[in-house]
Amino acid sequence: MKVWLAVAAGALLLAPGIASAQLFGEDDSSDSFRSVNAHPAECARLARQIDHFAMMTARAQALKNEMWTERMNQQLELLQGMQAARCPDDVPIDEAAEAFKFLVRLAAKAAITYFTFGAAGF
């Protein structure tokens, strides 16, 4: 009798959680909030946190603590990813990647001109 009472009480406690998950259609994607640009104050907070963890990473490396360095690098990558998604104006531009994209674009135009015998108009 006590077992059935415990099972019934557990079912009653779990039912609201299961119902709300089905009702609101919760999924495993935790990145859905990142599609909207953040408020400038949040961007400033992320920048401060990135600076803090960069200093802590340097300190961990100076103390030669490998586990601390690894954890600080993980946290730094997480914050930089959040900053890139939420604050696109604050993220530094990768000049090497931009130069490579320009080079590929130029090569594509040259290939189109070459293979169409100049008919592409570039």
One Martini backbone bead per residue (centre of mass of N, CA, C, O) as a GRO file, in nm:
protein
  122
    1MET     BB    1   0.056   0.063  -0.021
    2LYS     BB    2   0.304   0.256   0.006
    3VAL     BB    3   0.400   0.229  -0.287
    4TRP     BB    4   0.147   0.346  -0.426
    5LEU     BB    5   0.161   0.618  -0.283
    6ALA     BB    6   0.441   0.699  -0.394
    7VAL     BB    7   0.366   0.683  -0.695
    8ALA     BB    8   0.134   0.887  -0.688
    9ALA     BB    9   0.300   1.127  -0.577
   10GLY     BB   10   0.507   1.132  -0.809
   11ALA     BB   11   0.302   1.181  -1.037
   12LEU     BB   12   0.195   1.452  -0.924
   13LEU     BB   13   0.477   1.600  -0.931
   14LEU     BB   14   0.543   1.544  -1.250
   15ALA     BB   15   0.301   1.644  -1.425
   16PRO     BB   16   0.354   1.955  -1.460
   17GLY     BB   17   0.627   1.928  -1.610
   18ILE     BB   18   0.526   1.762  -1.851
   19ALA     BB   19   0.300   1.953  -1.943
   20SER     BB   20   0.475   2.209  -1.994
   21ALA     BB   21   0.661   2.083  -2.206
   22GLN     BB   22   0.428   2.017  -2.406
   23LEU     BB   23   0.291   2.296  -2.426
   24PHE     BB   24   0.567   2.472  -2.501
   25GLY     BB   25   0.782   2.311  -2.667
   26GLU     BB   26   1.039   2.210  -2.557
   27ASP     BB   27   1.384   2.223  -2.628
   28ASP     BB   28   1.745   2.181  -2.675
   29SER     BB   29   1.771   2.478  -2.770
   30SER     BB   30   1.981   2.731  -2.622
   31ASP     BB   31   2.030   2.942  -2.886
   32SER     BB   32   1.760   3.112  -2.933
   33PHE     BB   33   1.845   3.388  -2.776
   34ARG     BB   34   2.087   3.479  -2.991
   35SER     BB   35   1.923   3.624  -3.236
   36VAL     BB   36   1.931   3.876  -3.058
   37ASN     BB   37   2.018   4.176  -2.991
   38ALA     BB   38   2.179   4.340  -2.757
   39HIS     BB   39   2.230   4.531  -2.511
   40PRO     BB   40   2.479   4.747  -2.436
   41ALA     BB   41   2.513   4.645  -2.143
   42GLU     BB   42   2.565   4.348  -2.218
   43CYS     BB   43   2.812   4.401  -2.392
   44ALA     BB   44   2.981   4.525  -2.164
   45ARG     BB   45   2.974   4.278  -1.979
   46LEU     BB   46   3.110   4.083  -2.175
   47ALA     BB   47   3.373   4.244  -2.203
   48ARG     BB   48   3.453   4.230  -1.904
   49GLN     BB   49   3.458   3.920  -1.884
   50ILE     BB   50   3.672   3.874  -2.099
   51ASP     BB   51   3.895   4.034  -1.960
   52HIS     BB   52   3.900   3.872  -1.698
   53PHE     BB   53   3.956   3.584  -1.828
   54ALA     BB   54   4.219   3.669  -1.964
   55MET     BB   55   4.369   3.732  -1.701
   56MET     BB   56   4.326   3.450  -1.570
   57THR     BB   57   4.476   3.294  -1.789
   58ALA     BB   58   4.749   3.430  -1.747
   59ARG     BB   59   4.775   3.348  -1.449
   60ALA     BB   60   4.758   3.040  -1.492
   61GLN     BB   61   5.011   3.030  -1.673
   62ALA     BB   62   5.210   3.150  -1.463
   63LEU     BB   63   5.134   2.904  -1.253
   64LYS     BB   64   5.105   2.629  -1.409
   65ASN     BB   65   4.782   2.567  -1.443
   66GLU     BB   66   4.617   2.356  -1.644
   67MET     BB   67   4.322   2.339  -1.545
   68TRP     BB   68   4.271   2.642  -1.522
   69THR     BB   69   4.340   2.715  -1.812
   70GLU     BB   70   4.127   2.539  -1.948
   71ARG     BB   71   3.876   2.664  -1.808
   72MET     BB   72   3.925   2.958  -1.898
   73ASN     BB   73   3.914   2.897  -2.202
   74GLN     BB   74   3.624   2.794  -2.205
   75GLN     BB   75   3.493   3.053  -2.096
   76LEU     BB   76   3.604   3.241  -2.316
   77GLU     BB   77   3.468   3.099  -2.557
   78LEU     BB   78   3.179   3.136  -2.461
   79LEU     BB   79   3.180   3.448  -2.446
   80GLN     BB   80   3.268   3.497  -2.743
   81GLY     BB   81   3.020   3.360  -2.866
   82MET     BB   82   2.811   3.547  -2.738
   83GLN     BB   83   2.926   3.809  -2.857
   84ALA     BB   84   2.900   3.731  -3.157
   85ALA     BB   85   2.585   3.689  -3.144
   86ARG     BB   86   2.487   3.961  -2.976
   87CYS     BB   87   2.766   4.155  -3.061
   88PRO     BB   88   2.871   4.233  -3.369
   89ASP     BB   89   3.017   4.520  -3.317
   90ASP     BB   90   3.241   4.403  -3.093
   91VAL     BB   91   3.373   4.224  -3.297
   92PRO     BB   92   3.650   4.145  -3.429
   93ILE     BB   93   3.806   4.154  -3.727
   94ASP     BB   94   3.913   3.915  -3.954
   95GLU     BB   95   4.154   3.990  -4.177
   96ALA     BB   96   4.227   3.719  -4.305
   97ALA     BB   97   3.940   3.635  -4.386
   98GLU     BB   98   3.879   3.882  -4.560
   99ALA     BB   99   4.111   3.839  -4.761
  100PHE     BB  100   4.021   3.557  -4.854
  101LYS     BB  101   3.742   3.639  -4.962
  102PHE     BB  102   3.851   3.836  -5.173
  103LEU     BB  103   4.022   3.628  -5.329
  104VAL     BB  104   3.790   3.437  -5.404
  105ARG     BB  105   3.618   3.645  -5.553
  106LEU     BB  106   3.833   3.715  -5.767
  107ALA     BB  107   3.869   3.424  -5.877
  108ALA     BB  108   3.575   3.387  -5.967
  109LYS     BB  109   3.568   3.617  -6.174
  110ALA     BB  110   3.801   3.509  -6.347
  111ALA     BB  111   3.669   3.236  -6.417
  112ILE     BB  112   3.418   3.344  -6.556
  113THR     BB  113   3.566   3.501  -6.774
  114TYR     BB  114   3.727   3.264  -6.892
  115PHE     BB  115   3.483   3.045  -6.940
  116THR     BB  116   3.308   3.285  -7.113
  117PHE     BB  117   3.487   3.476  -7.287
  118GLY     BB  118   3.370   3.758  -7.150
  119ALA     BB  119   3.041   3.737  -7.120
  120ALA     BB  120   2.998   3.828  -6.814
  121GLY     BB  121   3.126   4.138  -6.769
  122PHE     BB  122   3.405   4.166  -6.588
   0.00000   0.00000   0.00000
